């Protein structure tokens, strides 16, 4: 039985009273982080991220110590499935009652070296566009209040998209630029294994690009957009932003493929990359299995046209395919998210820890600012029957190295 199984099976015992606890190895860094989460149950994003910061983790059987020291834990919603409180007691992490206390450790000034915000899961309302209104902006704002009062700031990692609303996301980004603290956010999909290991050179000339995903149009749609953006951002000239987006469902999505608005051949290439590693179950034609497919059309400012395809049935994985100028065949890969060990979250934690320990983001937060904006305006398009939405707000320029 590994550590995670042991902890999962002994939560009730841990809640009843303290047990002796000893880490396999001490934290790799003495940097102190505040962990701020919406809720904390088994396999929640809080568990997948904060637990790794508390107890360490493994990748393909190789163990790694906790990357930093968790100095405080704030849980906004605690319910009967909570494992955050007993884990905190086990690893001697102070449980606090406010975000301010998490950052000041009970004092009146900032007392940590970094902040991890996991605003995913929990009982929060859904708006008319179908967006879960997680309080990521509100939590971030409480963090910024402490920064301003203390007249200093530290790195901040924000799990997944910055906020459900573009205006909130832009405000968060602007705060980091104004106060000068490094920031990182995003999905675990771009940092996971790629099969084959597709690493396009910076300056690649894409003719067309497409990512494949599945599941809820917002919650998993974000991962699918990040699976696209991590590839398209490497194109010649760097990222220049997005001109317009459109969400199409069912017949409208397939008609758009026939009219050339998105590249149907890239869908075959992406699915083939998955099936080369994941034997398919009995399936029919994609058009039959996915009659109600959802397709997000992305028109970039530099003219590149791309799409994200969300499969209802045919492909329950993430993948990418793109056509490179001068190459006869598409470049494609499957993003492997191993289960049950979930190595992709270990990679995400490693990137967040790099931010905390070096003060430098391993990849641009502008990637997630852009995908956050894409997603919000795509939700507008979807809620308004597939209307094309012009996005002058998304003239976001950045380059990767």
C-alpha positions in Angstrom: 0.0 0.0 0.0 1.4 3.4 -1.0 1.2 6.6 1.1 -1.7 8.0 -0.8 -3.8 4.8 -0.4 -2.9 4.7 3.3 -3.9 8.2 3.8 -7.2 7.8 1.9 -8.1 4.7 4.0 -7.2 6.2 7.4 -8.9 9.7 7.2 -11.3 8.8 9.9 -8.6 7.6 12.2 -6.6 10.8 11.5 -9.6 12.9 12.3 -10.0 11.2 15.6 -6.5 12.0 16.9 -2.9 12.6 15.9 -0.7 9.8 14.7 3.1 9.9 14.4 4.1 11.2 11.0 7.4 11.3 9.3 8.1 12.4 5.8 10.1 10.2 3.5 12.4 13.2 3.0 12.3 16.8 4.2 11.1 19.5 1.9 13.6 20.1 -1.0 13.3 23.9 -0.3 12.8 25.9 2.8 10.5 28.3 1.0 7.2 28.6 2.8 3.9 28.6 0.9 0.3 29.4 1.8 -2.2 27.0 0.3 -5.7 28.5 -0.4 -8.4 26.1 -1.7 -12.1 26.0 -2.2 -12.6 22.5 -0.9 -10.4 19.4 -0.3 -11.6 15.9 -1.0 -9.9 12.8 -2.4 -8.8 13.4 -6.0 -9.9 17.1 -5.9 -7.5 19.5 -7.4 -6.5 20.5 -3.8 -5.6 16.9 -3.1 -3.8 16.5 -6.5 -1.7 19.7 -5.9 -1.5 20.6 -2.2 -1.1 17.1 -0.9 2.0 16.8 -3.2 3.4 19.9 -1.6 2.8 18.5 1.8 3.9 14.9 1.5 5.9 14.6 -1.7 5.0 12.5 -4.8 6.1 9.9 -7.2 6.6 9.9 -11.0 6.8 6.4 -12.6 7.8 5.0 -9.3 10.5 7.5 -8.5 9.8 9.4 -5.3 10.3 13.1 -4.8 10.3 15.0 -1.5 7.8 17.9 -0.9 9.1 20.7 -3.0 8.4 23.4 -0.5 7.2 23.7 3.1 3.4 24.3 3.4 3.2 26.9 6.1 -0.6 27.3 6.2 -3.8 25.9 4.7 -7.1 27.7 4.2 -10.1 25.6 3.1 -13.2 27.6 2.2 -15.8 24.8 2.2 -15.3 21.8 4.5 -17.8 18.9 4.2 -18.0 15.2 5.2 -15.6 14.2 2.4 -12.9 16.5 3.6 -9.4 15.1 3.8 -7.6 18.4 4.0 -8.0 18.9 7.7 -6.7 15.5 8.8 -3.8 15.7 6.3 -2.9 19.1 7.6 -2.9 17.8 11.2 -0.8 14.8 10.1 1.9 16.9 8.5 1.7 19.7 11.1 0.4 22.3 8.7 -1.6 25.1 10.5 -5.2 25.4 9.5 -6.3 29.0 9.3 -9.7 30.7 9.2 -9.0 33.4 6.6 -6.9 34.0 3.5 -5.1 36.9 5.3 -4.1 34.6 8.1 -2.8 32.1 5.6 -0.4 34.7 4.2 0.6 36.5 7.5 0.7 33.3 9.6 -1.4 35.1 12.3 0.7 38.3 12.2 0.1 41.6 10.5 2.6 41.3 7.6 3.3 38.9 4.8 5.1 35.9 6.2 5.3 33.4 3.4 7.4 33.0 0.3 4.7 32.0 -2.1 1.0 31.4 -2.6 -0.9 28.5 -4.2 -4.5 29.1 -5.0 -6.7 26.1 -6.0 -10.2 27.4 -6.8 -11.6 24.2 -8.3 -14.5 22.0 -6.9 -17.0 23.0 -4.3 -20.6 24.2 -4.0 -20.7 27.4 -6.1 -23.4 28.8 -8.4 -23.5 28.4 -12.2 -24.4 31.5 -14.4 -26.6 31.7 -17.4 -23.7 30.8 -19.7 -23.0 27.6 -17.9 -19.9 28.8 -16.2 -19.1 27.6 -12.7 -18.5 30.8 -10.6 -15.5 29.7 -8.7 -14.2 32.5 -6.5 -10.7 32.7 -8.0 -10.8 36.4 -8.5 -12.1 37.0 -4.9 -9.4 34.7 -3.4 -6.7 36.4 -5.5 -8.0 39.8 -4.4 -7.6 38.8 -0.7 -4.0 37.8 -1.4 -3.3 41.2 -3.2 -4.7 43.1 -0.2 -2.1 41.5 2.0 0.6 42.3 -0.5 -0.4 45.9 -0.6 -0.7 46.3 3.2 2.7 44.6 3.6 4.3 46.7 0.8 5.8 43.5 -0.7 4.7 40.5 -2.7 5.6 36.9 -3.5 5.0 34.5 -6.4 1.4 33.2 -6.9 0.3 30.0 -8.7 -3.3 29.9 -9.7 -4.7 26.4 -10.7 -6.5 26.2 -14.1 -7.9 29.3 -15.8 -7.5 32.6 -14.0 -11.3 33.3 -13.6 -14.5 32.4 -15.3 -14.9 36.0 -16.5 -12.5 37.8 -18.7 -12.6 41.1 -16.8 -11.7 39.3 -13.6 -8.8 37.5 -15.3 -7.4 40.7 -16.8 -7.7 42.5 -13.4 -5.7 39.6 -11.8 -3.0 39.8 -14.5 -2.8 43.5 -14.2 -2.3 43.3 -10.4 0.7 41.0 -10.9 2.2 43.4 -13.4 1.5 46.5 -11.3 2.9 45.0 -8.1 5.7 43.1 -9.9 5.2 39.6 -8.6 5.7 36.5 -10.8 2.6 34.5 -11.6 1.8 31.1 -13.1 -1.5 29.4 -13.9 -3.0 26.8 -16.2 -3.8 23.3 -17.0 -1.9 20.1 -16.3 -2.4 18.9 -19.9 0.4 21.1 -21.5 3.0 19.8 -19.0 2.2 16.1 -19.1 3.7 13.3 -21.2 3.3 13.6 -25.0 3.2 10.4 -27.1 5.1 10.8 -29.3 7.1 13.5 -27.7 6.1 16.4 -29.9 8.1 19.5 -29.2 7.8 21.9 -32.1 10.7 24.3 -32.6 10.1 27.9 -31.7 9.3 29.6 -35.0 7.3 26.7 -36.4 5.0 27.7 -39.3 1.6 26.2 -38.7 -0.9 26.1 -41.5 -3.7 24.7 -39.4 -4.0 23.3 -35.8 -6.5 21.4 -33.8 -6.7 20.0 -30.3 -9.1 17.2 -29.1 -10.7 16.9 -25.7 -13.9 15.7 -24.1 -16.2 16.4 -21.2 -17.9 19.5 -19.9 -17.7 22.5 -22.3 -16.1 24.8 -19.8 -14.4 22.6 -17.2 -12.7 20.4 -19.7 -13.0 22.8 -22.6 -10.3 24.9 -20.8 -7.9 21.9 -20.9 -8.6 21.4 -24.6 -7.8 25.1 -25.3 -4.5 24.9 -23.4 -3.7 21.7 -25.3 -4.0 23.8 -28.4 -2.3 27.0 -27.2 0.9 25.3 -25.9 1.6 24.3 -29.5 0.3 27.4 -31.4 2.2 29.8 -29.2 5.5 28.5 -30.6 4.7 29.7 -34.2 6.8 32.1 -36.2 6.5 35.7 -34.9 5.3 34.6 -31.5 1.8 34.9 -30.1 -0.2 37.9 -31.3 -3.6 37.2 -29.8 -7.0 36.1 -31.0 -9.2 38.0 -33.4 -12.5 36.1 -33.0 -14.0 32.9 -31.6 -17.1 30.8 -32.3 -18.7 27.7 -30.7 -20.5 25.3 -32.9 -22.5 22.2 -31.9 -23.8 19.2 -33.7 -24.7 19.7 -37.4 -23.3 23.2 -37.4 -20.0 21.9 -36.3 -19.8 19.2 -39.0 -21.0 21.6 -41.7 -18.2 23.9 -40.7 -15.7 21.1 -41.3 -17.2 20.5 -44.8 -16.8 24.2 -45.6 -13.2 24.2 -44.4 -13.7 26.3 -41.3 -11.8 23.6 -39.4 -9.6 20.8 -40.6 -11.3 17.4 -40.5 -8.1 15.6 -41.4 -6.4 16.9 -38.3 -9.2 15.3 -36.2 -8.3 11.9 -37.7 -4.6 12.5 -37.1 -5.1 13.5 -33.4 -7.4 10.5 -32.7 -4.9 8.2 -34.4 -2.2 9.4 -32.0 -4.5 8.4 -29.1 -5.4 5.1 -30.5 -1.8 4.2 -31.2 -1.4 4.0 -27.4 -5.0 3.5 -26.1 -6.7 0.6 -27.9 -10.1 1.9 -29.0 -13.3 0.3 -27.8 -15.8 -0.7 -30.4 -16.5 2.5 -32.3 -18.3 3.6 -35.4 -17.6 6.6 -37.6 -16.6 9.8 -35.6 -19.5 11.7 -37.2 -21.9 9.0 -35.9 -20.4 8.6 -32.4 -20.1 12.4 -32.1 -23.2 13.7 -33.8 -23.4 16.3 -31.1 -19.7 17.3 -31.1 -18.8 20.7 -29.9 -16.1 22.6 -31.9 -14.4 25.8 -30.8 -13.2 27.9 -33.7 -10.2 30.2 -33.0 -9.1 32.8 -35.5 -5.7 34.3 -34.5 -4.7 37.9 -35.3 -1.9 36.7 -37.6 -4.3 34.7 -39.7 -3.8 31.2 -38.2 -7.1 29.3 -38.0 -7.4 26.6 -35.4 -10.0 24.6 -33.5 -10.6 22.7 -30.4 -12.9 19.6 -30.7 -14.8 18.2 -27.7 -15.8 14.6 -28.3 -19.0 13.4 -26.6 -18.2 9.7 -27.1 -15.5 8.8 -29.7 -12.3 9.9 -27.9 -12.1 10.4 -24.2 -8.6 11.7 -24.2 -6.6 14.9 -25.0 -4.6 15.2 -28.2 -3.2 17.6 -30.8 -2.5 17.7 -34.5 -1.2 20.4 -36.8 -0.1 21.0 -40.3 3.4 22.4 -40.6 4.2 24.3 -43.8 6.2 22.2 -46.2 5.4 18.9 -44.4 3.2 16.4 -46.1 1.8 14.7 -43.0 0.4 16.3 -39.8 2.4 16.4 -36.6 0.3 14.8 -33.8 0.5 13.6 -30.2 -1.6 12.3 -27.4 -1.4 14.0 -24.0 -1.1 11.1 -21.5 -2.7 11.6 -18.1 -1.7 8.5 -16.2 -4.3 7.1 -13.8 -4.5 6.4 -10.9 -1.1 7.9 -10.2 -1.9 11.2 -12.0 1.7 12.0 -12.9 0.4 15.1 -14.8 -0.3 16.8 -11.5 3.2 15.9 -10.3 4.6 17.8 -13.3 2.3 20.7 -12.6 3.5 20.8 -9.0 7.1 20.8 -10.2 6.4 23.8 -12.4 4.6 25.6 -9.5 7.5 24.8 -7.2 10.0 26.2 -9.7 8.0 29.5 -9.5 8.2 29.5 -5.7 11.8 28.6 -5.4 13.3 30.7 -8.2 10.8 33.6 -8.5 10.6 33.0 -12.3 7.7 31.5 -14.1 8.8 28.4 -16.2 6.3 29.5 -19.0 4.3 32.7 -19.6 1.2 33.3 -17.6 0.0 35.1 -20.7 -0.8 31.7 -22.2 -3.5 31.1 -19.6 -4.6 34.8 -19.7 -5.3 34.2 -23.4 -7.0 30.8 -23.0 -9.1 32.2 -20.1 -10.3 34.9 -22.4 -11.0 32.5 -25.3 -13.0 30.3 -23.0 -15.2 33.2 -21.7 -16.0 34.5 -25.1 -16.6 31.0 -26.4 -19.1 30.6 -23.6 -20.8 33.7 -24.9 -20.9 32.3 -28.4 -22.3 29.0 -27.2 -25.0 30.6 -25.1 -26.0 32.8 -28.0 -26.5 29.9 -30.5 -23.0 29.9 -32.1 -22.6 33.6 -32.8 -19.1 34.6 -34.0 -17.6 36.8 -31.3 -15.0 39.4 -32.2 -12.3 39.6 -29.5 -10.2 42.8 -29.7 -9.6 42.4 -25.9 -7.5 39.4 -26.7 -4.7 41.2 -28.6 -2.2 39.5 -26.1 1.3 39.3 -27.4 4.0 37.1 -25.9 6.8 34.8 -26.9 8.2 31.5 -25.6 11.8 30.5 -25.6 
